[in-house]
Amino acid sequence: MYGFQLWFYNKAPLSYHFKILNKMQRRAAIWILGAFKTSPSEGIEALAGLIPIKFHLQKIARRSLIRSFKLPTNHILKNLENDDPLQMKVISSHNIGSLSNRQRTLTKGHIINSNIKSHGIFPSFSSLDPEFSPGHQIVDIFSNRFTFNLVNKKEKNHNKTCDQELDEVTLRCSSEHHTALVITDASIKDDIATSISHIHSFNQLIIKTVHHASFVTSTEAELFAIRCSINQACAINNVSKIVVITDSIHAAKRIFDCDAHPYQVHSIAILNELRSFFSAHKSNSIKFWECPSKLRWKLHSEVDKDSKSFLISPSYPTKIS
C-alpha cells in the first residue's frame, strides 16, 4: 500500500485500483482457507479475518492525516496547506490559501483532500473528567431531576398515542410560567451539518439557534443541537423546568453515558450546564421526549423543515461550530 495517497483521494477514479487490489486479496483469502475458486469474496474474507480493501485504505488514510499535524511549522507541506493569510510567512501562488473556492473544488489531490478533512472534528475522549468520577456523577446526585419518555413501538397505535402525548405536553408547557419547551433537529447535506433548535415560552418562539459544521456525524450534530438549546434555556430567567423534544433520543441518552464515547466533549459541556441548573433550586428538572420524524408532528416538522432550508456551500477554511 506504499504511496496509495497518490491515487486514493476525494473525486479520484478508484474502480480500476480497487479491482486489482480486490483480486489480490481474494487470491490471498483462498490460499489461507484452501477454499474453492468459486467461493464468494465477502465470505472468504470474513472467514480469513481480512478487512475489505476499501475500509483498510480508509483506515490508513485517516491515520496518515494525523502525521501532517506533527510536522514542524517550517515544513514545506505545512506552508502548502496553510490557508490562513494571517499566518502565511511567505505569500505564494502555490499556497492553498491563495486559491479561490472554485479553484479548490476543481483541484484534486491528496494534499487538498487532507487539508479539507483537517478542519473536521475528530473524536475527543475525556474519561478522567470530574463529571465522570464515581459518586460525583449527575446520575448519582440528581437521578430524580431528569427523565426520558420513549415511544412504545410495540403498541398498535403508538403514533397516535405519541401525537396526543406531545400535544398535551405542549399545552402544559404553554400554561406554565417557568417552563421552556425546546425542539431540536439536525440534517446533513453535502457533508455540511445543520443543527437547529427552537425554544418556546408561553406558546411563543423566543429563541432560535442555528449552527453549521462540516465532516461530523448525524449523532454529533443532533447532540450539538441539544447542547446549544439547553445552554440557551438555562440562561432564561425564572425557568425551573426544561422539556426537550427530539427525534434522536439515543443522542440525548449519550449525555448521561459515563462510558468512553466519541461525543464526551458535548456530554461534559451539557452536564456542567445541568449541574449548575439543578444546584440552583431543588425543583429544577429536565425532561426528554421522543418525537419520531415519521410522525410529522407540527412543531417538530417546522424545525425539520427549517434545518433543510439552508443552502450552504463549503467555504475554505471550513468554520467549525
C-alpha angles and dihedrals in degrees: 000000000000111000094007089142088074090072106012106083140104117302092009119132104250106167096094094048093046091050091057095043094046090051090050093049092046091056090049092050092049090049092050095049100031088230129160119274090240093059115122113261096226093052098049092044090054093047091047091049094240119148114227112267093240094057092042090056091047090052096051091041090059090048091051089057090064091060093065090060090056095055118108117258092249094054115122093235090053090054092048094049094044107113099170110099091202092059098043110115093189120024108221135167088236094064115106088226090064093059121097121236091257092050090051093053091050096044115091131193146095095274093054091045094049091046092054094046093046088073091060125104112259121206110272123199126197107170092155094060113126089241089070097046113122111257092016097070121114090236087061100043104031102025092138095051099072132048138179122218111198131188113256099226092181090068115095099230096029093141092055092045092049091049091052093047092051091049090051091049090051093050091047092050093048091054096047116083098208100046128103118200112209125191119186137183141158136200135188125213127167091353091303117117123206116202114192137173136182120206117201130193126175088002091300131112104242104162132030122183125192125181132173128203136171130227097009131132123252091246091055092048091050092046091049090053089053091046093053094045094050090048091053095042093052089053093058113103119251095006112146100161130047123192115194119195115192139156090220103065089157088064091050090052089057088070092072096035107116094188120098111277134154094252098060093117090064092041092054092049092050093045091052089051093047093046090057090044094050093043092053093070136356092234095057113114144157131216129196120208125191117228113180114218090230089062091068092207109190102244094040091047089057091054092045091050090047092052091054096045095078118097102201122176116197114259123202125266090031113232111223119204 
